[in-house]
Amino acid sequence: MSHRIQQRVPATYMRGGTSKGVFFSLNDLPEAARVPGAARDTLLMRVIGSPDPYGKQIDGMGGATSSTSKTVIVAKSAKPDHDVDYLFGQVGIDKAFVDWSGNCGNLTSAVGPFAIAHGLIDPARVPRDGECEVRIFQANTGKTIIAHVPMRDGEVQELGDFELDGVTFPAAEIRLEFLDPGADEEGAGGAMFPTGNVVDELHVPGIGLKDDHVRVTLINAGIPTIFVNAADIGYTGSELQDAINGDAAALARFETLRAHGALKMGLIKSLDEIATRQHTPKIAFVASPRDYVNSAGKTVKAGDVDVLVRAMSMGKLHHAMMGTAAVAIGTAAAVPGTLVCEAAGGTPRDVVRFGHPSGTLRVGASAEQRDGAWTVTKAVMSRSARVLMSGQVHVPG
């Protein structure tokens, strides 16, 4: 048996929002993994512990959920008016792939703190106390995100009293501004609504829908997302993970809906392509407010929210809400006639508070029509982030 040793790669394990992942500085990666390709994907999969037919990622840093099977690469940016480039890789759990097709809005909140701590920001732009504005180029989507990171005594302030549903302990608030989130390069030449409609009739044969059609809102904002009314697919919008993730037939129906929606959006050319594109688009179902008990056993009152939203991520119901999907929710709520806006009462909202399985989240977005097409200039929300472990990750050579 040949003798092999483990590589030691500098890395930081971080929580960002309701996700966590392994962060790397680009120049710390082995040389072959500093560029896109098989070497990079193989390294990241081995770090996370994938592919794992047991679905547990025991032999890696992953946590066997979509929220914890994530990697991030950060580098100084050569782009004007940007500090760092941020590349996100969603690692498959039981299958051998890294999906580079979209961003992770939750881990975005940890990019600024990571960049500051690793000297990737011009020291002249980093205040000793106050707030550091980190200008992030999101390399997966080509978007700009501004992170407002609190500083104290020359270091990132991680602890505080900001509470985020889906995260057990409070931390310091990090405000995120997603600039021009509705102009996505994917689908219909970059249109926010790739079909030109705020609501479409989606033809999905064979899954028990009335007349094989269902109303959907297809939107490119934050991340490509398919919205459907909960009642149209047999749900209330107040479901928790156990109600769906243990139902193999339901998961298959959602994946079929997602595939047909992706085809309609122009993100794939044939339905079978969806198997290798698990990160995008997302699919979510919406409903008008009602009382429900969240996953922590606390009651969320109908009066506490404007709309209920449940979203699927990597084939399972998300335990809270993806940050990029929150941008899509806020954007859709600001546009009259979308299913999100209708479920929220029918009046466009600059700020919407929605209920998810872990509690509630507030996101703001301002939309306007230009030459007959809807655009959104900025979406804003708050998250938090914290370093969980730093040092080196060991990877079999």
Rosetta blueprint (number, residue, H / E / L):
1 M L
2 S L
3 H L
4 R L
5 I L
6 Q E
7 Q E
8 R E
9 V E
10 P E
11 A E
12 T E
13 Y E
14 M E
15 R E
16 G E
17 G L
18 T L
19 S E
20 K E
21 G E
22 V E
23 F E
24 F E
25 S E
26 L H
27 N H
28 D H
29 L L
30 P L
31 E H
32 A H
33 A H
34 R H
35 V L
36 P L
37 G L
38 A H
39 A H
40 R H
41 D H
42 T H
43 L H
44 L H
45 M H
46 R H
47 V H
48 I H
49 G L
50 S L
51 P L
52 D L
53 P L
54 Y L
55 G L
56 K L
57 Q L
58 I L
59 D L
60 G L
61 M L
62 G L
63 G L
64 A L
65 T L
66 S H
67 S H
68 T H
69 S L
70 K E
71 T E
72 V E
73 I E
74 V E
75 A E
76 K E
77 S L
78 A L
79 K L
80 P L
81 D L
82 H L
83 D L
84 V E
85 D E
86 Y E
87 L E
88 F E
89 G E
90 Q E
91 V E
92 G L
93 I L
94 D L
95 K L
96 A L
97 F L
98 V E
99 D E
100 W L
101 S L
102 G L
103 N L
104 C L
105 G H
106 N H
107 L H
108 T H
109 S H
110 A H
111 V H
112 G H
113 P H
114 F H
115 A H
116 I H
117 A H
118 H L
119 G L
120 L L
121 I L
122 D L
123 P H
124 A H
125 R H
126 V L
127 P L
128 R L
129 D L
130 G E
131 E E
132 C E
133 E E
134 V E
135 R E
136 I E
137 F E
138 Q E
139 A L
140 N L
141 T L
142 G L
143 K E
144 T E
145 I E
146 I E
147 A E
148 H E
149 V E
150 P E
151 M E
152 R E
153 D L
154 G L
155 E E
156 V E
157 Q L
158 E L
159 L L
160 G L
161 D L
162 F E
163 E L
164 L L
165 D L
166 G L
167 V L
168 T L
169 F L
170 P L
171 A E
172 A L
173 E L
174 I E
175 R E
176 L E
177 E E
178 F E
179 L E
180 D L
181 P L
182 G L
183 A L
184 D L
185 E L
186 E L
187 G L
188 A H
189 G H
190 G H
191 A L
192 M L
193 F L
194 P L
195 T L
196 G L
197 N L
198 V L
199 V L
200 D E
201 E E
202 L E
203 H E
204 V L
205 P L
206 G L
207 I L
208 G L
209 L L
210 K H
211 D H
212 D H
213 H E
214 V E
215 R E
216 V E
217 T E
218 L E
219 I E
220 N E
221 A L
222 G L
223 I L
224 P E
225 T E
226 I E
227 F E
228 V E
229 N E
230 A H
231 A H
232 D H
233 I H
234 G L
235 Y L
236 T L
237 G L
238 S L
239 E L
240 L L
241 Q H
242 D H
243 A H
244 I H
245 N H
246 G L
247 D L
248 A H
249 A H
250 A H
251 L H
252 A H
253 R H
254 F H
255 E H
256 T H
257 L H
258 R H
259 A H
260 H H
261 G H
262 A H
263 L H
264 K H
265 M H
266 G L
267 L L
268 I L
269 K L
270 S L
271 L H
272 D H
273 E H
274 I H
275 A H
276 T H
277 R L
278 Q L
279 H L
280 T L
281 P L
282 K E
283 I E
284 A E
285 F E
286 V E
287 A E
288 S L
289 P L
290 R L
291 D L
292 Y E
293 V E
294 N L
295 S L
296 A L
297 G L
298 K L
299 T E
300 V E
301 K L
302 A H
303 G H
304 D H
305 V L
306 D L
307 V E
308 L E
309 V E
310 R E
311 A E
312 M E
313 S E
314 M L
315 G L
316 K E
317 L E
318 H L
319 H L
320 A L
321 M L
322 M L
323 G H
324 T H
325 A H
326 A H
327 V H
328 A H
329 I H
330 G H
331 T H
332 A H
333 A H
334 A L
335 V L
336 P L
337 G L
338 T L
339 L H
340 V H
341 C H
342 E H
343 A H
344 A L
345 G L
346 G L
347 T L
348 P L
349 R L
350 D L
351 V E
352 V E
353 R E
354 F E
355 G E
356 H E
357 P L
358 S L
359 G E
360 T E
361 L E
362 R E
363 V E
364 G E
365 A E
366 S E
367 A E
368 E E
369 Q E
370 R E
371 D L
372 G L
373 A E
374 W E
375 T E
376 V E
377 T E
378 K E
379 A E
380 V E
381 M E
382 S E
383 R E
384 S L
385 A E
386 R E
387 V E
388 L E
389 M E
390 S E
391 G E
392 Q E
393 V E
394 H E
395 V E
396 P E
397 G L
